[in-house]
Amino acid sequence: MSAVDELLDLVNERDEVIGTVWRSEAWAKRLPVRVVNAFVRNSRGELWFPRRTADKRHFPSCLDMSVGGHVESGEGYLACFRRETQEELRWDIDTLNWREIAAFSPFETALSCFMRVYEIRSETAPNSNPADFSEAFWLTPRQFLARVAGGEAVKGDLTELVRRCYPS
């Protein structure tokens, strides 16, 4: 366990809690845990894609979801969405126009975890936490996929999430 390790709920194929596991162990052994992801979307259909800082341990300098994080042990998906949106974007979800747009299982998809995906509607880019993100871009899903095809580095699951949540 490292100083930044988190205790997560270990879940079964029905997304029911069956124990706890450290985040590092869950990823090393590909154990089923829970995450949330969100996309900020404007009225032009563009998504806000931030770039992770270069000092991130996993996926440094890669494009990322607008919001993403692990559901901590004992925490629910919505509470995690609230916490991560505040930490990463400095936004309070109670003041936002948002909705859940998808729920995925790693047993039914190629995605890495159980996840809930949310969409936040905003015409304004967040004043994101500089410890998390170094820059960001408004891109349509098609523009994003073209950048990926051109070799743009992206966080794991991001391309699959865009394809599943915003099919063209």
N, C-alpha and C positions, 0 to 999 in steps of 0.2 A: 504494500500500500504506500502511495506517495502522499505528500502534503496536500495535493489537489484532488486526491481520489474522493469519490462520493459513494455512499452506500445507496444501492438501488434495490428495488423490488425485483426479484426473479419471478417470472411468470410462466405459466404453462401454455399449451397451444390454444387455450380459450381465453388468454389474457387474464387469468386468475392468479393472484399472488400465491406463491408456494414457498417463498423464502426470501432471503436477502443475499446480495452479492456486491462486492466492490466493483466499481466501474471498470477498473483495469483488468480484473479477472473476467468480467462479462465480455469485454472486447477481445481479450486474448483467446478465450474459449468459444467465442461467438454464441453466448448464452442469450436467451430471449429476455429483453428488458424493454422498458417503455421510453419513448421520446415524444416531444412535440416539435412541430415545425410550423412556420407561418410565412406567408408572402404578403408584402405590402403591394397593393395593386391600385393604379390610378384609373381615371375614367377613360383613358386612351388604351387601356388593356395592357399597359406596361407594368412589369414587375420590378421591384427595387431589389437589386442584387448587390450586396456588399462584398468586399474583398477582405478576407481574414488577414490579420496582421502577420508579418513574417516570423514573429516569435512564437506563434501557436505551435504546440507540440504535435497536433494532428492537422493535416491539410493546411500547412502554412501558405499564405499568399494565394489561396484558392478562392474562387467565388463561392458564396454561401447562400443559404436561405436567409430571408429577411430576419427571421427569429428561429432559433433552434436550441434545444437542450434536453438533457435527461430528466425524466421524472424521478425525483428522489424518493427513497423509501418512505412510505406512509403518505406521500403526496399524490393528489389526483392530477389528471391531465389538465383540467382547467386551471387549477392552482399553479401548475408548472408554467402554463402559457402566460398567466398573469405575471409570475415572477420573472421569467425570461424576457418578456416584452419590456418590463421595467428595467432590468439589468442591461440589456443590449441596446434598446432603442430609447430608453428613458421616457416611455409612454405608459400611461395608466389605461388598461383596457376598458375601464368603466366610462372613459371619455371618447372611446373609439367606435367606429362602425365596423364590426367584425362578425364573422360567422365561421363555423366549422365546415370545411368543404370535403373532408375525406377521413377515413380511418382505414389503416392497413395492417396486415399481419405478415410477419416474416415467413409464416408457414404457407401463405397463399400467394406471395409475391417474391420478387428478388430483392426486396428492401431488407435492411439489416435488423430492424427492430419493429415492435408494435409501435405504431405512431398515429397520432391525431394531427391533422393538418388544418390550419386556420388561414383565413384570408382577412386582411385588414384593408379597408378602403381608405385611401388618403391621396390627396393631390400634392401633399408636402412630403419631402424626404425627411426621415427622422434625423434628429441630432444624436446620432449613435455614439456609443461608448468607444472612444479611441483606443482603449485597451483591447477591444474586440475586432474592430474594423478599420482599415486604412483608407479606403475609398469605396465608392459605390456607383452603380449605373442603373438607369431606368432602361429596361429592354423589354421588347415583346417576347413572348415565348419563342417565336420563330427566330428572332435575332439572337436570343440566348443559345438556342440549339445550333445556330450557324457558328457562333463563337466556339462552342464545344467541338464541333466538327473541324474547326480550324486549329484546334490544339489548346484552347483555353483550359487551364487547370481548374477543376471544380471539386467541391467537397463530395464525398461519397453520398449516394442516394439522391443528390440534387437533380441530376439529369433525369433520372427515372421519375422523381416527383413531378417535375415540370411536365413530362410527357403524360403522366397519369392524371394530373389535376387540370392541365390546360392543353388538351389535345387540339391539334390544328386540323 
